[in-house]
Amino acid sequence: MTIEEKAFQRKRFVTEAMETFGFRKTDGGYRYETAFLNGDFSACVLVTESGVVSGTVIDNMNGEEYAPLRAQRYNGAYVNEVRSAYEELLAEIAEACCREVPFASDQANRIADRIFAAYGVHPDFPWGQSPYDSAGTFRHADSGKWFALIMHIRRGALTKDTDGTMTDVMNLKIDPGAESPLGNGVYPAFHMNHKMWITVTLDDTIADETIMSLVETSFRMTGKRGSR
């Protein structure tokens, strides 16, 4: 995950706020440029029409991109000072120009809205400041049992390879007596019982309606015995 992806992963840009902050419209989106760290460095932040963020940091002493910024093997005091200053700039942009959303992907947020419309349940985030702080659970109001869990994980954890792409996924309970739903975009459950749970990718591989059908099954299978 890049520095920019981390800063904006649960944010959505508001056009009017961007223009007020100082972003300029370009052919492909918006551009913001500023000096930082006492003028020793310059940052250029680009936001595409679809909200993808990228950035370039220039060392003003030589006019070249500051490569150590993104190389984790460089961990000296000066490099860390530059990183921290750039991260603070991105946080300032996020605070001024974005609204917060529960999850990183558009489909995850759409599904969260549809779950609320169907069951009156908002996600809660029980793991606080931990590697799983962005994981949201959807619980039955009567029992507190959760019927869905959205996480932001490495895709390779599902595909069992080295794919480091981060993606939103949802864990759902299945009816073990029904036909297995495993297939394109549906995997054996991440960190859960493979006989009872599945993991669904929330990257628009599967239509919202299909996912909500799986959510309905999970809601039924995790409810009180009398409601199944």
ABEGO torsion letter per residue (X at the ends): XBAAAAAAAABBBBAAAAAAAGBBBBAAEBBBBBBBGGGABBBBBBBBAAGBBBBBBBBAAAGBBBAAAABAABABAAAAAAAAAAAAAAAAAAAAABBBBABABAAAAAAAAAAAAAAGBBBBBAAEBBAAAABBBBBBAAAGBBABBBBBBBAAAAAGBABABBBBBBBBBBBAABBBABEBGBBBBBGBBAAABBBBBBAGABBAAAAAAAAAAAAAAABBAAAX
